[in-house]
Amino acid sequence: MGKHRQKRHDERMTFKLQLADGNSVAQPVLTMPAKDIHKYGRGHAVVMSGPALKTGASRLAARAALAVGAGLVTLIGDRAALDEQAAHVTAIMLKEFDPVSESLDGRVKAVAIGPGAGVTPETQQHVLKMLQAHVPVVLDADAITVFSESSQLLFKHLDQNDVMTPHHGEFSRLFPDFADDEPLAAACAAARRAGCVVVLKGPNTIIAAPCGKWAINRHSSPWLATAGSGDILTGLICGLLAQGVPSFDAAAIGAWLHGDIGIRAGPGLTADAMPDYIPLVLRGCLQED
């Protein structure tokens, strides 16, 4: 049975996916939220922190989730990791949290896990626990690789509301029999097998749903090939999910927004700077009443 879809509120900012010829993702349409909306009405996103000395990737994801419109973003993890995070964040909340023994706050609408997490038994435990939380989960990086020898264990906990965002190497470890296939066919086959939305990252990022729906984001830039860029994409998708955007749409819109950051910023772009471009990108999508 799929996870319960979070109720959507009309007062939220809304994102409409647009597809052009060849199922290419086009500029999304963004509509304004109601003037009296409150922060919880805009969605609460949670990002699992990496351990101490490996907190940067999760912090990038959290910053992107906040900038794309989630009303609250919380980094969760152990005390040592959060002590480190506290030196770098202000608007993002911090919560000491053990996913194995604790449950998420009922107001949480989406979770991201994987950036900087480490390929450890603990990461695998944390992923499985989060997938039982009845909210959409974005899996990236180590949260994918950690299941390379136990993919079926992961797949039986995933559903159509979840999203995984592998690059080719991570994809090959989880789906070795599809690794040499044409990318679109590979992504579609992987989505059917995993039972979730698969975002196969590359110059032309492919978004595939388990129902057979697919799209390609060709709106991209070579300047996105920089450390931490994928963590920004994870945060964008998580932030969109927290606002009630359906998983396929959130993945496709997130990929387009990510590409637009690279196009607007150009040479010299670093992942640290990417969240600062998100308001500009969103403004370009805004449909005024």
C-alpha positions in Angstrom: 0.0 0.0 0.0 1.3 3.5 -0.8 2.1 6.1 1.7 -0.7 8.5 2.5 -0.5 11.6 0.3 -0.2 14.7 2.3 -3.3 17.0 2.0 -2.6 19.9 -0.2 -3.8 23.4 0.9 -5.0 25.9 -1.7 -3.1 28.7 0.1 0.3 27.2 -0.8 2.6 28.4 -3.5 1.9 26.1 -6.4 4.2 24.7 -9.1 2.8 23.4 -12.4 4.9 21.1 -14.5 5.1 21.9 -18.2 6.3 19.5 -20.8 7.3 20.5 -24.4 7.9 18.4 -27.5 9.7 15.2 -26.9 8.7 15.1 -23.2 11.2 17.8 -22.5 10.7 19.6 -19.2 9.8 23.2 -19.8 9.8 26.2 -17.5 7.3 25.5 -14.7 4.6 27.9 -13.8 4.7 29.2 -10.2 1.7 30.9 -8.6 1.8 33.0 -5.4 0.7 31.6 -2.1 -2.1 33.3 -0.1 -1.1 36.4 1.8 -2.1 34.9 5.2 -0.2 31.6 4.8 1.9 30.5 7.7 5.2 28.6 7.7 3.7 25.2 8.4 1.3 25.8 5.6 4.3 26.0 3.2 5.5 22.6 4.3 8.1 21.2 6.7 11.1 19.4 5.1 13.6 17.3 7.0 17.2 16.6 5.9 19.3 13.9 7.6 22.7 15.4 8.5 25.9 13.6 7.7 28.2 12.8 10.6 30.7 15.3 12.0 33.3 16.4 9.5 30.9 15.3 6.7 28.0 17.8 7.2 28.4 20.0 4.1 26.4 17.9 1.7 23.3 17.7 3.9 23.6 21.4 4.6 23.6 22.3 0.9 20.4 20.1 0.5 18.8 21.9 3.5 19.6 25.3 2.1 18.1 24.4 -1.3 14.9 23.0 0.3 14.4 26.3 2.2 15.1 28.5 -0.7 12.7 26.7 -3.0 9.8 27.5 -0.7 9.5 25.0 2.2 8.3 27.0 5.2 10.6 25.2 7.6 13.6 23.0 7.1 15.2 20.9 9.9 18.5 19.2 9.9 18.4 16.1 12.1 21.3 14.0 13.4 23.6 13.4 16.4 24.9 16.0 18.7 28.4 16.1 17.2 27.0 16.7 13.7 24.6 19.4 14.8 27.3 21.2 16.8 29.1 21.5 13.5 26.0 22.5 11.6 25.2 25.2 14.1 28.3 27.1 13.1 27.0 27.5 9.5 23.2 27.8 9.6 20.7 30.3 11.0 17.3 30.0 9.3 17.5 26.1 9.2 16.5 24.4 12.4 18.5 21.7 14.2 17.2 18.7 16.0 19.1 15.9 17.8 17.4 12.8 16.5 17.9 9.1 16.3 15.8 7.7 13.4 15.9 4.2 14.8 14.4 4.9 18.1 12.3 8.1 17.4 9.5 9.0 15.1 9.2 12.1 13.0 7.1 15.0 14.0 3.6 14.6 12.4 3.9 18.0 10.7 6.9 16.8 8.6 5.9 16.6 4.9 9.1 15.3 3.2 12.5 13.9 4.0 15.9 13.8 2.2 18.6 11.4 3.2 21.9 10.4 1.7 24.1 13.4 1.1 27.3 12.9 3.2 25.6 10.1 5.1 28.3 7.5 4.7 28.0 3.9 3.4 27.4 2.3 6.8 24.9 -0.1 8.4 23.6 3.0 10.3 22.7 4.7 7.0 20.8 1.7 5.8 18.9 1.6 9.1 18.1 5.2 8.9 16.8 5.0 5.3 14.5 2.1 6.2 13.2 3.9 9.2 12.5 7.0 7.2 10.7 5.0 4.5 8.2 3.9 7.2 7.3 7.5 8.1 4.5 7.8 5.6 5.9 10.9 3.9 7.7 11.2 0.6 11.5 10.5 0.9 14.3 11.6 -1.5 17.2 9.2 -1.6 20.6 10.3 -2.9 24.2 9.4 -2.8 25.1 7.1 0.1 21.4 6.3 0.8 21.5 4.6 -2.7 24.9 3.0 -2.6 24.4 1.5 0.8 21.8 -0.9 -0.8 24.0 -2.0 -3.7 24.2 -5.5 -2.2 20.6 -5.6 -0.9 18.5 -3.8 -3.4 15.4 -5.8 -2.9 15.4 -4.8 0.8 15.2 -1.2 -0.4 12.7 -1.8 -3.1 10.1 -3.4 -0.9 10.0 -0.3 1.2 9.7 2.3 -1.6 6.5 3.5 -3.3 5.5 5.9 -6.0 5.7 9.0 -3.7 9.5 8.4 -3.1 12.3 9.7 -5.4 15.8 8.5 -5.9 18.4 10.6 -7.6 21.4 8.5 -8.8 24.2 9.5 -11.1 25.4 6.8 -13.5 27.8 5.3 -11.0 25.2 5.0 -8.2 22.7 3.7 -10.8 25.1 1.0 -12.0 25.6 -0.2 -8.4 21.9 -0.5 -7.7 20.8 -1.7 -11.2 23.8 -3.4 -12.7 21.7 -5.3 -15.3 20.4 -2.0 -16.7 23.7 0.0 -16.5 24.7 -0.5 -20.2 21.2 0.1 -21.6 20.1 3.3 -23.4 19.5 5.8 -20.5 15.8 6.4 -21.1 15.1 2.7 -21.2 17.3 2.1 -18.2 15.6 4.7 -16.1 12.1 3.5 -17.0 13.0 -0.1 -16.2 14.6 1.0 -12.9 11.5 3.0 -11.9 9.3 0.0 -12.5 11.6 -2.3 -10.5 12.1 0.0 -7.6 8.5 1.2 -7.5 9.5 4.9 -7.1 10.4 7.9 -9.2 14.0 7.6 -10.6 16.0 10.7 -11.6 18.9 9.5 -13.6 21.3 12.5 -13.5 23.4 13.5 -16.5 23.7 16.3 -19.2 20.1 15.3 -20.1 18.5 14.2 -16.8 15.8 11.5 -17.1 12.8 11.4 -14.8 10.9 8.2 -14.8 7.9 7.0 -12.8 6.9 3.4 -12.0 3.7 3.9 -13.9 5.7 4.4 -17.1 5.5 8.2 -17.3 8.8 9.9 -18.2 10.4 13.2 -19.1 13.8 14.5 -20.0 15.3 17.7 -18.7 17.5 19.2 -21.4 17.6 22.6 -19.7 21.0 22.3 -18.2 24.6 23.7 -18.1 28.1 22.2 -17.9 28.8 24.6 -15.0 26.6 22.3 -12.8 29.4 19.7 -12.9 30.8 20.7 -9.6 31.1 19.1 -6.1 27.8 19.5 -4.2 25.6 20.2 -7.2 23.7 17.0 -6.8 23.0 17.8 -3.1 21.3 21.0 -4.3 19.1 19.0 -6.6 18.1 16.7 -3.7 17.2 19.7 -1.6 15.1 21.2 -4.4 13.1 18.1 -4.9 12.6 17.6 -1.1 11.5 21.2 -0.7 9.0 20.8 -3.5 7.6 17.6 -2.1 7.2 19.3 1.3 4.9 21.8 -0.5 2.7 19.1 -1.8 4.0 18.8 -5.3 3.6 15.2 -6.5 6.7 13.2 -6.7 7.1 13.0 -10.5 6.4 16.7 -10.9 8.7 17.6 -8.0 11.6 15.6 -9.6 11.1 17.1 -13.1 10.6 20.7 -11.8 13.5 20.3 -9.5 15.7 19.2 -12.4 14.6 22.2 -14.5 15.2 24.7 -11.7 18.6 23.1 -11.0 19.5 23.5 -14.7 18.3 27.1 -14.7 20.7 27.9 -11.8 23.6 26.7 -13.9 22.5 28.6 -17.0 22.0 31.9 -15.1 25.2 31.6 -13.0 27.6 30.5 -15.7 31.4 30.1 -15.2 32.7 30.0 -11.6 29.5 28.5 -10.1 30.0 26.5 -6.9 27.4 24.6 -4.9 27.8 27.1 -2.0 26.5 29.8 -4.3 23.6 27.9 -5.9 21.0 28.5 -3.2 21.4 32.2 -3.7 20.2 31.9 -7.3 17.0 30.0 -6.4 14.9 33.1 -5.7 16.0 34.6 -9.0 15.1 31.3 -10.8 11.7 31.2 -9.1 10.9 34.8 -9.9 11.4 33.9 -13.6 8.7 31.2 -13.2 6.2 33.4 -11.3 2.8 33.9 -12.8 1.4 37.2 -11.5 -2.3 37.5 -10.8 
